[in-house]
């Protein structure tokens, strides 16, 4: 805990926040926060009263007015400091990002071909649609889409990760970011934006908080706090004429002073949450940044906390991403060793993860050593979408492996037939969620290879946690319904969408939204863009296409599809933190009431002394102690506002009860202890 607080309050951020706290005393900034603006006005008022008292025109001792005024200014500064601390963490990351933005040159091509005529120009002169050639060792000068080539790219300047990534034309890994470095080979890139509009520029602006807008819930809470402030302002405004009347009627005591009334107002209005509200919102976005997720607005982070439906892509999110060979199922009369050996031979030139897994399974399970067919004049047949099979021809052997119906056509063309038992095996594998591949040599079908999507370890438990949070999980896959149902059952999702098309995804999201649900989705491809644009929380992968990143309201720099679960947890943590500190703030106003009201009217109504249950030493000490506590509690709660309340997946009712017991009861008791201790210290030091 101590280490975490030290991390929050590191030196450079602390110094920057201290300076910014004074800069934020600008009335144009203060007026944005109604609660703290009232404290700001109160500070100006008591400062003016102190100046008058110095010239013998005060209604209270100058020392007392000065002390109240100073602590009111501290209250404003501490609130400014909390906001500046939250902003400072973002600014520190923005400074790091700026280092990644260097002045670079660009090799502009006249046509999208590597051998086309080129010219070297400054990157600042690039415009959307320009064609560039970027070779090994060069920085990519602008955001864009890869038109041709494949290369290893170092994105550590953006993501913080040192492992290089592959970027290539076509598919969902064609997007490149300006400021990253090509490590090998070359890329032809089409520029996707004009200078000043790059992803890096947007990231810097976002993490600095310059574009952070208040969310609907935050606006609603601001309205509530403003209403409470107005109510207490009216109450305190009526106390002055009431006290004058009471003194006149009772014939004793003195009217309430403006200094005391200002102190009462500041202590009764919800200054704690008012001072920390902006910091909580900014820190919520900052926690997303710490997870390497860039949120385009606080609204997206907050919406994540209210999500009740999660749409997750199967491949790479729920499963490991590549199907693996798990078993060989021979045809009648064929030994399993014969099937494994033939399947391994057919997969020697297959560089797909599935093909490699077949060779590995044959080697590990049946001790078939890897071999080289380089000297046997083997003719390898690559897989194609038309034939849906691959294989090898060598020394009079014609070996093929592929989809069941494709192999049926192949063996029938060779004069053979697909045995009924093999057909039954193919169907059985499909029913239990696997992908069957048939293996044939000439007219003879040797058996079936079972490929399976491997469900990620621990994912079922994560979905169980989400279910506890009241969130429905829906798996999206292009698989057939039988395969999808089997994987959905193994993974523990609540529902699934099989044979998903872009239109089907969009329709599903709209159906949930029309039912009043908030939907979150993750995606990386151009075909995901419509659904991402429709979803309430849309996390696009940084490795994905430009269209996906523009459609989403968050970008995951790590391109980890399971990050969506962490995004939801971070959003809920933001909402819980705001709710907890609001509860604490309103509850501790009750305690301050017992400190100040008896002090104001004890001279007129001695019976009010019974409300002095803290046995504070004097009226001036009671008022000053409450004001000091009111300021210090903001500083004490800054780590909680920045770090956030720890989130645990519990039902809403239990979370509400826990919130009331911890922060409601804590907010009620803490001021009694704090104010009493401050009163004892002031009395001991003879400061009142």
ABEGO torsion letter per residue (X at the ends): XAAAAAAABBAAAAAAAAAAAAAAABAAAAAABAAAAAAAAAAAAAAAAAAAAAAGABABBAAAAAAAAAAAAAAAAAAAAAAAAAAAAAAAAAAAAAAABBBBBBBBBABBBAABBBBBBBAAABBBGBBBBBBBGBBBABBBBBABEBBBBBAAAAAGBABBBBBBBEEAAABBBBGBBBABEBBBBBBABBBGABAAAAAAAAAAGAABBBBAAAAAAAAAAAAAAAAAAAAAAAAAAAAAAAAAAAGBEBBBBAAAAAAAAAAABBAAAAAAAAAAAAAAAAAAAAAGBBBABAAAAAAAAABABBBBBABGAABAGBBBBABBBBBBGBBAAAAAAAAAAAAAABABAAAAAAAAAAAAAAGBBBBBAAAAGBBBBBBBAAAGBBEBBBGGBBBBBEBAAAAAAAAAAAGBBBBAAAAAAAAAAAAAGBBBBBBBBEABBAEBBBBBBBBBBGAAAAAAAAAAAGBBBBBBBABBAAAAAAAAAAAGBABBBBGBBAAAAAAAAAAAAAAGBBBBBBBABAAAAAAAAABABBBBBAABBAAAAAABABBBAAGBAAAAAAAAAAAAAAAAAAAAAAAAAAAAAAAAAAAAAAAAAAAABAAAAAABAAGBABAAAAAAAAAAAAAAAAAAAAAAAAAEBBBBBBBAAAAAAAAAAAAAAAAAAAAAAAAAAAAAAAAAAGAX
